[in-house]
Amino acid sequence: MTVQTKCFIELSDIVALRFDCKKCKTITIFPVEEFRDMPHICPNCEQEFYGFHDNVTKHTMREFVKAIRAVNAMTEKGGFLFSLQTSGPST
Ligand SMILES: [Zn+2]
């Protein structure tokens, strides 16, 4: 017998966005419901997360959060549930 464990995450499980600075390891967390914009720099060491004029990154992150909110609203009203399969907990 083979036993398989599959892990799924529903978008409603996503409550916050986390940004880790690659330089100083500072973690910045934003609640999804309150998220407006991704920080341009690390609030601790001021490492640039993306170029000041890079509107693509800023726009993509906004659209990502917008999509999470929209899919959540659809699943609340619709006759389906939506989830994403993950690679599961690391061992
Ligand atoms: Zn930093």
PDB file of the backbone (N, CA, C, O) and the ligand in Angstrom, with CONECT records:
HET     ZN  A 101       1
ATOM      1  N   MET A   1       0.844  -1.180   0.000  1.00  0.00           N
ATOM      2  CA  MET A   1       0.000   0.000   0.000  1.00  0.00           C
ATOM      3  C   MET A   1       0.886   1.239   0.000  1.00  0.00           C
ATOM      4  O   MET A   1       1.890   1.308   0.709  1.00  0.00           O
ATOM      5  N   THR A   2       0.497   2.198  -0.798  1.00  0.00           N
ATOM      6  CA  THR A   2       1.197   3.472  -0.835  1.00  0.00           C
ATOM      7  C   THR A   2       0.301   4.547  -0.235  1.00  0.00           C
ATOM      8  O   THR A   2      -0.859   4.691  -0.619  1.00  0.00           O
ATOM      9  N   VAL A   3       0.840   5.278   0.684  1.00  0.00           N
ATOM     10  CA  VAL A   3       0.087   6.367   1.290  1.00  0.00           C
ATOM     11  C   VAL A   3       0.671   7.677   0.774  1.00  0.00           C
ATOM     12  O   VAL A   3       1.877   7.906   0.858  1.00  0.00           O
ATOM     13  N   GLN A   4      -0.188   8.526   0.243  1.00  0.00           N
ATOM     14  CA  GLN A   4       0.246   9.826  -0.242  1.00  0.00           C
ATOM     15  C   GLN A   4      -0.413  10.923   0.584  1.00  0.00           C
ATOM     16  O   GLN A   4      -1.610  10.867   0.865  1.00  0.00           O
ATOM     17  N   THR A   5       0.362  11.897   0.959  1.00  0.00           N
ATOM     18  CA  THR A   5      -0.174  13.051   1.662  1.00  0.00           C
ATOM     19  C   THR A   5      -0.073  14.247   0.730  1.00  0.00           C
ATOM     20  O   THR A   5       1.006  14.572   0.234  1.00  0.00           O
ATOM     21  N   LYS A   6      -1.182  14.886   0.502  1.00  0.00           N
ATOM     22  CA  LYS A   6      -1.196  16.074  -0.352  1.00  0.00           C
ATOM     23  C   LYS A   6      -1.631  17.262   0.485  1.00  0.00           C
ATOM     24  O   LYS A   6      -2.565  17.174   1.282  1.00  0.00           O
ATOM     25  N   CYS A   7      -0.939  18.370   0.291  1.00  0.00           N
ATOM     26  CA  CYS A   7      -1.252  19.579   1.043  1.00  0.00           C
ATOM     27  C   CYS A   7      -1.870  20.618   0.113  1.00  0.00           C
ATOM     28  O   CYS A   7      -1.355  20.894  -0.971  1.00  0.00           O
ATOM     29  N   PHE A   8      -2.960  21.173   0.553  1.00  0.00           N
ATOM     30  CA  PHE A   8      -3.651  22.213  -0.213  1.00  0.00           C
ATOM     31  C   PHE A   8      -3.808  23.440   0.673  1.00  0.00           C
ATOM     32  O   PHE A   8      -3.940  23.340   1.892  1.00  0.00           O
ATOM     33  N   ILE A   9      -3.790  24.587   0.032  1.00  0.00           N
ATOM     34  CA  ILE A   9      -4.027  25.823   0.758  1.00  0.00           C
ATOM     35  C   ILE A   9      -5.155  26.569   0.050  1.00  0.00           C
ATOM     36  O   ILE A   9      -5.132  26.750  -1.168  1.00  0.00           O
ATOM     37  N   GLU A  10      -6.120  26.988   0.820  1.00  0.00           N
ATOM     38  CA  GLU A  10      -7.192  27.811   0.265  1.00  0.00           C
ATOM     39  C   GLU A  10      -6.733  29.262   0.343  1.00  0.00           C
ATOM     40  O   GLU A  10      -5.993  29.643   1.249  1.00  0.00           O
ATOM     41  N   LEU A  11      -7.177  30.058  -0.612  1.00  0.00           N
ATOM     42  CA  LEU A  11      -6.743  31.464  -0.614  1.00  0.00           C
ATOM     43  C   LEU A  11      -7.209  32.191   0.641  1.00  0.00           C
ATOM     44  O   LEU A  11      -6.577  33.151   1.081  1.00  0.00           O
ATOM     45  N   SER A  12      -8.312  31.731   1.211  1.00  0.00           N
ATOM     46  CA  SER A  12      -8.787  32.365   2.455  1.00  0.00           C
ATOM     47  C   SER A  12      -7.828  32.078   3.614  1.00  0.00           C
ATOM     48  O   SER A  12      -7.882  32.746   4.646  1.00  0.00           O
ATOM     49  N   ASP A  13      -6.950  31.084   3.443  1.00  0.00           N
ATOM     50  CA  ASP A  13      -5.935  30.801   4.463  1.00  0.00           C
ATOM     51  C   ASP A  13      -4.802  31.827   4.431  1.00  0.00           C
ATOM     52  O   ASP A  13      -4.043  31.963   5.390  1.00  0.00           O
ATOM     53  N   ILE A  14      -4.704  32.535   3.325  1.00  0.00           N
ATOM     54  CA  ILE A  14      -3.628  33.523   3.194  1.00  0.00           C
ATOM     55  C   ILE A  14      -4.081  34.802   3.891  1.00  0.00           C
ATOM     56  O   ILE A  14      -4.979  35.497   3.418  1.00  0.00           O
ATOM     57  N   VAL A  15      -3.457  35.094   5.001  1.00  0.00           N
ATOM     58  CA  VAL A  15      -3.874  36.251   5.796  1.00  0.00           C
ATOM     59  C   VAL A  15      -2.847  37.378   5.771  1.00  0.00           C
ATOM     60  O   VAL A  15      -3.153  38.510   6.146  1.00  0.00           O
ATOM     61  N   ALA A  16      -1.640  37.069   5.333  1.00  0.00           N
ATOM     62  CA  ALA A  16      -0.604  38.110   5.351  1.00  0.00           C
ATOM     63  C   ALA A  16       0.413  37.853   4.250  1.00  0.00           C
ATOM     64  O   ALA A  16       0.569  36.735   3.758  1.00  0.00           O
ATOM     65  N   LEU A  17       1.094  38.923   3.887  1.00  0.00           N
ATOM     66  CA  LEU A  17       2.179  38.850   2.912  1.00  0.00           C
ATOM     67  C   LEU A  17       3.475  39.105   3.660  1.00  0.00           C
ATOM     68  O   LEU A  17       3.560  40.014   4.486  1.00  0.00           O
ATOM     69  N   ARG A  18       4.468  38.307   3.369  1.00  0.00           N
ATOM     70  CA  ARG A  18       5.736  38.411   4.089  1.00  0.00           C
ATOM     71  C   ARG A  18       6.849  38.730   3.110  1.00  0.00           C
ATOM     72  O   ARG A  18       6.991  38.074   2.078  1.00  0.00           O
ATOM     73  N   PHE A  19       7.629  39.732   3.436  1.00  0.00           N
ATOM     74  CA  PHE A  19       8.784  40.109   2.635  1.00  0.00           C
ATOM     75  C   PHE A  19      10.029  39.938   3.505  1.00  0.00           C
ATOM     76  O   PHE A  19      10.134  40.519   4.586  1.00  0.00           O
ATOM     77  N   ASP A  20      10.953  39.144   3.019  1.00  0.00           N
ATOM     78  CA  ASP A  20      12.219  38.922   3.735  1.00  0.00           C
ATOM     79  C   ASP A  20      13.332  39.671   3.015  1.00  0.00           C
ATOM     80  O   ASP A  20      13.512  39.494   1.810  1.00  0.00           O
ATOM     81  N   CYS A  21      14.062  40.482   3.715  1.00  0.00           N
ATOM     82  CA  CYS A  21      15.206  41.164   3.126  1.00  0.00           C
ATOM     83  C   CYS A  21      16.328  40.138   2.959  1.00  0.00           C
ATOM     84  O   CYS A  21      16.719  39.467   3.914  1.00  0.00           O
ATOM     85  N   LYS A  22      16.833  40.029   1.734  1.00  0.00           N
ATOM     86  CA  LYS A  22      17.902  39.060   1.474  1.00  0.00           C
ATOM     87  C   LYS A  22      19.205  39.486   2.133  1.00  0.00           C
ATOM     88  O   LYS A  22      20.068  38.649   2.397  1.00  0.00           O
ATOM     89  N   LYS A  23      19.357  40.786   2.403  1.00  0.00           N
ATOM     90  CA  LYS A  23      20.615  41.285   2.962  1.00  0.00           C
ATOM     91  C   LYS A  23      20.671  41.133   4.487  1.00  0.00           C
ATOM     92  O   LYS A  23      21.604  40.528   5.014  1.00  0.00           O
ATOM     93  N   CYS A  24      19.676  41.680   5.196  1.00  0.00           N
ATOM     94  CA  CYS A  24      19.761  41.692   6.668  1.00  0.00           C
ATOM     95  C   CYS A  24      18.771  40.725   7.324  1.00  0.00           C
ATOM     96  O   CYS A  24      18.741  40.602   8.549  1.00  0.00           O
ATOM     97  N   LYS A  25      17.969  40.047   6.519  1.00  0.00           N
ATOM     98  CA  LYS A  25      17.017  39.029   6.993  1.00  0.00           C
ATOM     99  C   LYS A  25      15.824  39.610   7.758  1.00  0.00           C
ATOM    100  O   LYS A  25      15.063  38.860   8.369  1.00  0.00           O
ATOM    101  N   THR A  26      15.654  40.923   7.732  1.00  0.00           N
ATOM    102  CA  THR A  26      14.480  41.520   8.366  1.00  0.00           C
ATOM    103  C   THR A  26      13.223  41.032   7.664  1.00  0.00           C
ATOM    104  O   THR A  26      13.182  40.934   6.438  1.00  0.00           O
ATOM    105  N   ILE A  27      12.215  40.731   8.439  1.00  0.00           N
ATOM    106  CA  ILE A  27      10.940  40.250   7.910  1.00  0.00           C
ATOM    107  C   ILE A  27       9.889  41.340   8.090  1.00  0.00           C
ATOM    108  O   ILE A  27       9.709  41.875   9.184  1.00  0.00           O
ATOM    109  N   THR A  28       9.202  41.657   7.002  1.00  0.00           N
ATOM    110  CA  THR A  28       8.123  42.643   7.038  1.00  0.00           C
ATOM    111  C   THR A  28       6.844  41.935   6.629  1.00  0.00           C
ATOM    112  O   THR A  28       6.792  41.278   5.589  1.00  0.00           O
ATOM    113  N   ILE A  29       5.816  42.073   7.450  1.00  0.00           N
ATOM    114  CA  ILE A  29       4.555  41.365   7.209  1.00  0.00           C
ATOM    115  C   ILE A  29       3.408  42.364   7.099  1.00  0.00           C
ATOM    116  O   ILE A  29       3.280  43.281   7.910  1.00  0.00           O
ATOM    117  N   PHE A  30       2.575  42.166   6.076  1.00  0.00           N
ATOM    118  CA  PHE A  30       1.400  43.014   5.865  1.00  0.00           C
ATOM    119  C   PHE A  30       0.157  42.126   5.854  1.00  0.00           C
ATOM    120  O   PHE A  30       0.139  41.106   5.165  1.00  0.00           O
ATOM    121  N   PRO A  31      -0.877  42.495   6.602  1.00  0.00           N
ATOM    122  CA  PRO A  31      -2.139  41.754   6.489  1.00  0.00           C
ATOM    123  C   PRO A  31      -2.688  41.922   5.066  1.00  0.00           C
ATOM    124  O   PRO A  31      -2.653  43.025   4.519  1.00  0.00           O
ATOM    125  N   VAL A  32      -3.182  40.861   4.476  1.00  0.00           N
ATOM    126  CA  VAL A  32      -3.699  40.923   3.102  1.00  0.00           C
ATOM    127  C   VAL A  32      -4.785  41.992   2.987  1.00  0.00           C
ATOM    128  O   VAL A  32      -4.817  42.747   2.016  1.00  0.00           O
ATOM    129  N   GLU A  33      -5.660  42.053   3.967  1.00  0.00           N
ATOM    130  CA  GLU A  33      -6.781  42.998   3.896  1.00  0.00           C
ATOM    131  C   GLU A  33      -6.330  44.452   3.943  1.00  0.00           C
ATOM    132  O   GLU A  33      -7.044  45.333   3.465  1.00  0.00           O
ATOM    133  N   GLU A  34      -5.173  44.712   4.505  1.00  0.00           N
ATOM    134  CA  GLU A  34      -4.692  46.091   4.638  1.00  0.00           C
ATOM    135  C   GLU A  34      -3.595  46.433   3.628  1.00  0.00           C
ATOM    136  O   GLU A  34      -3.128  47.571   3.582  1.00  0.00           O
ATOM    137  N   PHE A  35      -3.181  45.453   2.819  1.00  0.00           N
ATOM    138  CA  PHE A  35      -2.051  45.669   1.912  1.00  0.00           C
ATOM    139  C   PHE A  35      -2.380  46.699   0.849  1.00  0.00           C
ATOM    140  O   PHE A  35      -3.433  46.647   0.213  1.00  0.00           O
ATOM    141  N   ARG A  36      -1.457  47.639   0.668  1.00  0.00           N
ATOM    142  CA  ARG A  36      -1.623  48.644  -0.392  1.00  0.00           C
ATOM    143  C   ARG A  36      -0.473  48.564  -1.391  1.00  0.00           C
ATOM    144  O   ARG A  36      -0.694  48.478  -2.599  1.00  0.00           O
ATOM    145  N   ASP A  37       0.749  48.592  -0.881  1.00  0.00           N
ATOM    146  CA  ASP A  37       1.917  48.550  -1.758  1.00  0.00           C
ATOM    147  C   ASP A  37       3.068  47.814  -1.093  1.00  0.00           C
ATOM    148  O   ASP A  37       3.250  47.842   0.124  1.00  0.00           O
ATOM    149  N   MET A  38       3.826  47.161  -1.941  1.00  0.00           N
ATOM    150  CA  MET A  38       5.031  46.495  -1.473  1.00  0.00           C
ATOM    151  C   MET A  38       6.078  47.568  -1.144  1.00  0.00           C
ATOM    152  O   MET A  38       6.218  48.542  -1.884  1.00  0.00           O
ATOM    153  N   PRO A  39       6.812  47.393  -0.040  1.00  0.00           N
ATOM    154  CA  PRO A  39       7.837  48.378   0.274  1.00  0.00           C
ATOM    155  C   PRO A  39       8.923  48.412  -0.799  1.00  0.00           C
ATOM    156  O   PRO A  39       9.295  47.383  -1.362  1.00  0.00           O
ATOM    157  N   HIS A  40       9.410  49.589  -1.064  1.00  0.00           N
ATOM    158  CA  HIS A  40      10.452  49.777  -2.067  1.00  0.00           C
ATOM    159  C   HIS A  40      11.828  49.371  -1.527  1.00  0.00           C
ATOM    160  O   HIS A  40      12.680  48.866  -2.257  1.00  0.00           O
ATOM    161  N   ILE A  41      12.012  49.607  -0.231  1.00  0.00           N
ATOM    162  CA  ILE A  41      13.292  49.272   0.411  1.00  0.00           C
ATOM    163  C   ILE A  41      13.033  48.530   1.717  1.00  0.00           C
ATOM    164  O   ILE A  41      11.928  48.558   2.259  1.00  0.00           O
ATOM    165  N   CYS A  42      14.062  47.876   2.200  1.00  0.00           N
ATOM    166  CA  CYS A  42      13.982  47.223   3.505  1.00  0.00           C
ATOM    167  C   CYS A  42      13.867  48.321   4.574  1.00  0.00           C
ATOM    168  O   CYS A  42      14.643  49.277   4.563  1.00  0.00           O
ATOM    169  N   PRO A  43      12.902  48.186   5.498  1.00  0.00           N
ATOM    170  CA  PRO A  43      12.743  49.218   6.525  1.00  0.00           C
ATOM    171  C   PRO A  43      13.896  49.233   7.533  1.00  0.00           C
ATOM    172  O   PRO A  43      14.018  50.177   8.314  1.00  0.00           O
ATOM    173  N   ASN A  44      14.725  48.217   7.524  1.00  0.00           N
ATOM    174  CA  ASN A  44      15.838  48.157   8.482  1.00  0.00           C
ATOM    175  C   ASN A  44      17.156  48.625   7.875  1.00  0.00           C
ATOM    176  O   ASN A  44      17.785  49.547   8.395  1.00  0.00           O
ATOM    177  N   CYS A  45      17.576  48.000   6.784  1.00  0.00           N
ATOM    178  CA  CYS A  45      18.906  48.298   6.221  1.00  0.00           C
ATOM    179  C   CYS A  45      18.833  49.125   4.936  1.00  0.00           C
ATOM    180  O   CYS A  45      19.861  49.514   4.381  1.00  0.00           O
ATOM    181  N   GLU A  46      17.630  49.384   4.475  1.00  0.00           N
ATOM    182  CA  GLU A  46      17.379  50.172   3.269  1.00  0.00           C
ATOM    183  C   GLU A  46      17.876  49.517   1.984  1.00  0.00           C
ATOM    184  O   GLU A  46      18.061  50.187   0.968  1.00  0.00           O
ATOM    185  N   GLN A  47      18.090  48.204   2.038  1.00  0.00           N
ATOM    186  CA  GLN A  47      18.378  47.438   0.820  1.00  0.00           C
ATOM    187  C   GLN A  47      17.207  47.630  -0.136  1.00  0.00           C
ATOM    188  O   GLN A  47      16.049  47.491   0.257  1.00  0.00           O
ATOM    189  N   GLU A  48      17.507  47.945  -1.375  1.00  0.00           N
ATOM    190  CA  GLU A  48      16.446  48.146  -2.360  1.00  0.00           C
ATOM    191  C   GLU A  48      15.806  46.802  -2.702  1.00  0.00           C
ATOM    192  O   GLU A  48      16.497  45.861  -3.093  1.00  0.00           O
ATOM    193  N   PHE A  49      14.483  46.716  -2.552  1.00  0.00           N
ATOM    194  CA  PHE A  49      13.757  45.498  -2.936  1.00  0.00           C
ATOM    195  C   PHE A  49      13.521  45.468  -4.435  1.00  0.00           C
ATOM    196  O   PHE A  49      13.545  44.406  -5.058  1.00  0.00           O
ATOM    197  N   TYR A  50      13.298  46.621  -4.996  1.00  0.00           N
ATOM    198  CA  TYR A  50      13.149  46.755  -6.450  1.00  0.00           C
ATOM    199  C   TYR A  50      13.434  48.206  -6.806  1.00  0.00           C
ATOM    200  O   TYR A  50      13.382  49.091  -5.951  1.00  0.00           O
ATOM    201  N   GLY A  51      13.737  48.439  -8.084  1.00  0.00           N
ATOM    202  CA  GLY A  51      14.078  49.781  -8.523  1.00  0.00           C
ATOM    203  C   GLY A  51      12.947  50.773  -8.301  1.00  0.00           C
ATOM    204  O   GLY A  51      11.775  50.438  -8.473  1.00  0.00           O
ATOM    205  N   PHE A  52      13.298  51.985  -7.921  1.00  0.00           N
ATOM    206  CA  PHE A  52      12.300  53.012  -7.620  1.00  0.00           C
ATOM    207  C   PHE A  52      11.340  53.231  -8.789  1.00  0.00           C
ATOM    208  O   PHE A  52      10.156  53.492  -8.580  1.00  0.00           O
ATOM    209  N   HIS A  53      11.841  53.126  -9.997  1.00  0.00           N
ATOM    210  CA  HIS A  53      11.005  53.340 -11.181  1.00  0.00           C
ATOM    211  C   HIS A  53      10.449  52.039 -11.755  1.00  0.00           C
ATOM    212  O   HIS A  53       9.862  52.034 -12.836  1.00  0.00           O
ATOM    213  N   ASP A  54      10.635  50.945 -11.033  1.00  0.00           N
ATOM    214  CA  ASP A  54      10.143  49.638 -11.474  1.00  0.00           C
ATOM    215  C   ASP A  54       8.666  49.512 -11.105  1.00  0.00           C
ATOM    216  O   ASP A  54       8.329  48.964 -10.055  1.00  0.00           O
ATOM    217  N   ASN A  55       7.803  50.011 -11.955  1.00  0.00           N
ATOM    218  CA  ASN A  55       6.368  49.935 -11.674  1.00  0.00           C
ATOM    219  C   ASN A  55       5.810  48.545 -11.922  1.00  0.00           C
ATOM    220  O   ASN A  55       4.715  48.229 -11.458  1.00  0.00           O
ATOM    221  N   VAL A  56       6.547  47.705 -12.649  1.00  0.00           N
ATOM    222  CA  VAL A  56       6.071  46.350 -12.948  1.00  0.00           C
ATOM    223  C   VAL A  56       5.978  45.534 -11.661  1.00  0.00           C
ATOM    224  O   VAL A  56       4.976  44.859 -11.424  1.00  0.00           O
ATOM    225  N   THR A  57       7.005  45.592 -10.843  1.00  0.00           N
ATOM    226  CA  THR A  57       6.996  44.833  -9.587  1.00  0.00           C
ATOM    227  C   THR A  57       5.862  45.308  -8.685  1.00  0.00           C
ATOM    228  O   THR A  57       5.097  44.505  -8.152  1.00  0.00           O
ATOM    229  N   LYS A  58       5.768  46.615  -8.525  1.00  0.00           N
ATOM    230  CA  LYS A  58       4.726  47.193  -7.683  1.00  0.00           C
ATOM    231  C   LYS A  58       3.332  46.807  -8.199  1.00  0.00           C
ATOM    232  O   LYS A  58       2.461  46.407  -7.427  1.00  0.00           O
ATOM    233  N   HIS A  59       3.143  46.932  -9.487  1.00  0.00           N
ATOM    234  CA  HIS A  59       1.855  46.617 -10.107  1.00  0.00           C
ATOM    235  C   HIS A  59       1.546  45.119  -9.984  1.00  0.00           C
ATOM    236  O   HIS A  59       0.418  44.741  -9.666  1.00  0.00           O
ATOM    237  N   THR A  60       2.535  44.280 -10.234  1.00  0.00           N
ATOM    238  CA  THR A  60       2.329  42.834 -10.161  1.00  0.00           C
ATOM    239  C   THR A  60       1.917  42.412  -8.757  1.00  0.00           C
ATOM    240  O   THR A  60       1.032  41.572  -8.597  1.00  0.00           O
ATOM    241  N   MET A  61       2.548  42.985  -7.745  1.00  0.00           N
ATOM    242  CA  MET A  61       2.196  42.631  -6.368  1.00  0.00           C
ATOM    243  C   MET A  61       0.784  43.101  -6.035  1.00  0.00           C
ATOM    244  O   MET A  61       0.032  42.388  -5.371  1.00  0.00           O
ATOM    245  N   ARG A  62       0.423  44.291  -6.492  1.00  0.00           N
ATOM    246  CA  ARG A  62      -0.948  44.775  -6.279  1.00  0.00           C
ATOM    247  C   ARG A  62      -1.960  43.855  -6.951  1.00  0.00           C
ATOM    248  O   ARG A  62      -2.986  43.519  -6.360  1.00  0.00           O
ATOM    249  N   GLU A  63      -1.673  43.449  -8.186  1.00  0.00           N
ATOM    250  CA  GLU A  63      -2.585  42.572  -8.929  1.00  0.00           C
ATOM    251  C   GLU A  63      -2.688  41.199  -8.273  1.00  0.00           C
ATOM    252  O   GLU A  63      -3.758  40.591  -8.259  1.00  0.00           O
ATOM    253  N   PHE A  64      -1.584  40.720  -7.735  1.00  0.00           N
ATOM    254  CA  PHE A  64      -1.576  39.433  -7.037  1.00  0.00           C
ATOM    255  C   PHE A  64      -2.548  39.474  -5.854  1.00  0.00           C
ATOM    256  O   PHE A  64      -3.368  38.572  -5.681  1.00  0.00           O
ATOM    257  N   VAL A  65      -2.445  40.518  -5.055  1.00  0.00           N
ATOM    258  CA  VAL A  65      -3.323  40.657  -3.882  1.00  0.00           C
ATOM    259  C   VAL A  65      -4.770  40.852  -4.322  1.00  0.00           C
ATOM    260  O   VAL A  65      -5.695  40.313  -3.715  1.00  0.00           O
ATOM    261  N   LYS A  66      -4.950  41.629  -5.386  1.00  0.00           N
ATOM    262  CA  LYS A  66      -6.297  41.840  -5.925  1.00  0.00           C
ATOM    263  C   LYS A  66      -6.907  40.508  -6.370  1.00  0.00           C
ATOM    264  O   LYS A  66      -8.091  40.259  -6.144  1.00  0.00           O
ATOM    265  N   ALA A  67      -6.108  39.666  -6.993  1.00  0.00           N
ATOM    266  CA  ALA A  67      -6.585  38.355  -7.453  1.00  0.00           C
ATOM    267  C   ALA A  67      -6.963  37.473  -6.268  1.00  0.00           C
ATOM    268  O   ALA A  67      -7.976  36.774  -6.316  1.00  0.00           O
ATOM    269  N   ILE A  68      -6.171  37.496  -5.220  1.00  0.00           N
ATOM    270  CA  ILE A  68      -6.504  36.716  -4.012  1.00  0.00           C
ATOM    271  C   ILE A  68      -7.873  37.157  -3.486  1.00  0.00           C
ATOM    272  O   ILE A  68      -8.737  36.327  -3.204  1.00  0.00           O
ATOM    273  N   ARG A  69      -8.055  38.468  -3.360  1.00  0.00           N
ATOM    274  CA  ARG A  69      -9.330  38.989  -2.848  1.00  0.00           C
ATOM    275  C   ARG A  69     -10.492  38.626  -3.770  1.00  0.00           C
ATOM    276  O   ARG A  69     -11.571  38.265  -3.300  1.00  0.00           O
ATOM    277  N   ALA A  70     -10.271  38.721  -5.083  1.00  0.00           N
ATOM    278  CA  ALA A  70     -11.339  38.438  -6.047  1.00  0.00           C
ATOM    279  C   ALA A  70     -11.732  36.962  -6.021  1.00  0.00           C
ATOM    280  O   ALA A  70     -12.919  36.638  -6.035  1.00  0.00           O
ATOM    281  N   VAL A  71     -10.758  36.077  -5.984  1.00  0.00           N
ATOM    282  CA  VAL A  71     -11.058  34.639  -5.963  1.00  0.00           C
ATOM    283  C   VAL A  71     -11.748  34.274  -4.649  1.00  0.00           C
ATOM    284  O   VAL A  71     -12.655  33.441  -4.638  1.00  0.00           O
ATOM    285  N   ASN A  72     -11.333  34.883  -3.556  1.00  0.00           N
ATOM    286  CA  ASN A  72     -12.011  34.651  -2.274  1.00  0.00           C
ATOM    287  C   ASN A  72     -13.478  35.040  -2.369  1.00  0.00           C
ATOM    288  O   ASN A  72     -14.352  34.310  -1.902  1.00  0.00           O
ATOM    289  N   ALA A  73     -13.745  36.189  -2.973  1.00  0.00           N
ATOM    290  CA  ALA A  73     -15.131  36.658  -3.116  1.00  0.00           C
ATOM    291  C   ALA A  73     -15.928  35.704  -3.999  1.00  0.00           C
ATOM    292  O   ALA A  73     -17.091  35.424  -3.708  1.00  0.00           O
ATOM    293  N   MET A  74     -15.317  35.199  -5.080  1.00  0.00           N
ATOM    294  CA  MET A  74     -16.008  34.272  -5.978  1.00  0.00           C
ATOM    295  C   MET A  74     -16.359  32.974  -5.272  1.00  0.00           C
ATOM    296  O   MET A  74     -17.452  32.439  -5.455  1.00  0.00           O
ATOM    297  N   THR A  75     -15.439  32.469  -4.469  1.00  0.00           N
ATOM    298  CA  THR A  75     -15.711  31.194  -3.794  1.00  0.00           C
ATOM    299  C   THR A  75     -16.744  31.358  -2.681  1.00  0.00           C
ATOM    300  O   THR A  75     -17.447  30.407  -2.338  1.00  0.00           O
ATOM    301  N   GLU A  76     -16.835  32.555  -2.122  1.00  0.00           N
ATOM    302  CA  GLU A  76     -17.870  32.789  -1.109  1.00  0.00           C
ATOM    303  C   GLU A  76     -19.247  32.764  -1.742  1.00  0.00           C
ATOM    304  O   GLU A  76     -20.199  32.270  -1.139  1.00  0.00           O
ATOM    305  N   LYS A  77     -19.361  33.294  -2.955  1.00  0.00           N
ATOM    306  CA  LYS A  77     -20.660  33.402  -3.620  1.00  0.00           C
ATOM    307  C   LYS A  77     -20.963  32.212  -4.525  1.00  0.00           C
ATOM    308  O   LYS A  77     -22.124  31.841  -4.697  1.00  0.00           O
ATOM    309  N   GLY A  78     -19.921  31.611  -5.103  1.00  0.00           N
ATOM    310  CA  GLY A  78     -20.117  30.552  -6.085  1.00  0.00           C
ATOM    311  C   GLY A  78     -20.324  29.182  -5.471  1.00  0.00           C
ATOM    312  O   GLY A  78     -20.307  29.018  -4.251  1.00  0.00           O
ATOM    313  N   GLY A  79     -20.518  28.209  -6.335  1.00  0.00           N
ATOM    314  CA  GLY A  79     -20.754  26.853  -5.896  1.00  0.00           C
ATOM    315  C   GLY A  79     -19.504  25.991  -5.948  1.00  0.00           C
ATOM    316  O   GLY A  79     -19.582  24.783  -6.172  1.00  0.00           O
ATOM    317  N   PHE A  80     -18.363  26.610  -5.742  1.00  0.00           N
ATOM    318  CA  PHE A  80     -17.120  25.844  -5.791  1.00  0.00           C
ATOM    319  C   PHE A  80     -16.135  26.367  -4.747  1.00  0.00           C
ATOM    320  O   PHE A  80     -16.250  27.488  -4.250  1.00  0.00           O
ATOM    321  N   LEU A  81     -15.185  25.530  -4.443  1.00  0.00           N
ATOM    322  CA  LEU A  81     -14.079  25.932  -3.587  1.00  0.00           C
ATOM    323  C   LEU A  81     -12.824  25.911  -4.439  1.00  0.00           C
ATOM    324  O   LEU A  81     -12.755  25.174  -5.423  1.00  0.00           O
ATOM    325  N   PHE A  82     -11.874  26.677  -4.089  1.00  0.00           N
ATOM    326  CA  PHE A  82     -10.619  26.740  -4.839  1.00  0.00           C
ATOM    327  C   PHE A  82      -9.453  26.627  -3.863  1.00  0.00           C
ATOM    328  O   PHE A  82      -9.428  27.278  -2.818  1.00  0.00           O
ATOM    329  N   SER A  83      -8.503  25.800  -4.224  1.00  0.00           N
ATOM    330  CA  SER A  83      -7.305  25.690  -3.391  1.00  0.00           C
ATOM    331  C   SER A  83      -6.100  25.414  -4.274  1.00  0.00           C
ATOM    332  O   SER A  83      -6.236  25.014  -5.430  1.00  0.00           O
ATOM    333  N   LEU A  84      -4.948  25.629  -3.724  1.00  0.00           N
ATOM    334  CA  LEU A  84      -3.686  25.395  -4.422  1.00  0.00           C
ATOM    335  C   LEU A  84      -2.970  24.239  -3.724  1.00  0.00           C
ATOM    336  O   LEU A  84      -2.920  24.170  -2.496  1.00  0.00           O
ATOM    337  N   GLN A  85      -2.424  23.345  -4.524  1.00  0.00           N
ATOM    338  CA  GLN A  85      -1.657  22.268  -3.918  1.00  0.00           C
ATOM    339  C   GLN A  85      -0.230  22.747  -3.716  1.00  0.00           C
ATOM    340  O   GLN A  85       0.362  23.364  -4.601  1.00  0.00           O
ATOM    341  N   THR A  86       0.312  22.457  -2.549  1.00  0.00           N
ATOM    342  CA  THR A  86       1.693  22.854  -2.257  1.00  0.00           C
ATOM    343  C   THR A  86       2.580  21.613  -2.240  1.00  0.00           C
ATOM    344  O   THR A  86       2.103  20.479  -2.296  1.00  0.00           O
ATOM    345  N   SER A  87       3.844  21.856  -2.164  1.00  0.00           N
ATOM    346  CA  SER A  87       4.769  20.725  -2.123  1.00  0.00           C
ATOM    347  C   SER A  87       4.767  20.059  -0.760  1.00  0.00           C
ATOM    348  O   SER A  87       5.442  19.049  -0.560  1.00  0.00           O
ATOM    349  N   GLY A  88       4.021  20.607   0.169  1.00  0.00           N
ATOM    350  CA  GLY A  88       3.891  19.997   1.474  1.00  0.00           C
ATOM    351  C   GLY A  88       4.937  20.480   2.438  1.00  0.00           C
ATOM    352  O   GLY A  88       5.860  21.200   2.055  1.00  0.00           O
ATOM    353  N   PRO A  89       4.802  20.086   3.703  1.00  0.00           N
ATOM    354  CA  PRO A  89       5.764  20.533   4.695  1.00  0.00           C
ATOM    355  C   PRO A  89       7.152  19.944   4.396  1.00  0.00           C
ATOM    356  O   PRO A  89       7.271  18.787   3.994  1.00  0.00           O
ATOM    357  N   SER A  90       8.175  20.744   4.594  1.00  0.00           N
ATOM    358  CA  SER A  90       9.524  20.237   4.343  1.00  0.00           C
ATOM    359  C   SER A  90       9.904  19.280   5.469  1.00  0.00           C
ATOM    360  O   SER A  90       9.491  19.442   6.617  1.00  0.00           O
ATOM    361  N   THR A  91      10.693  18.293   5.109  1.00  0.00           N
ATOM    362  CA  THR A  91      11.080  17.295   6.103  1.00  0.00           C
ATOM    363  C   THR A  91      12.504  17.475   6.562  1.00  0.00           C
ATOM    364  O   THR A  91      12.984  16.712   7.401  1.00  0.00           O
TER     365      THR A  91
HETATM  366 ZN    ZN A 101      17.416  44.671   5.195  1.00  0.00          ZN2+
END
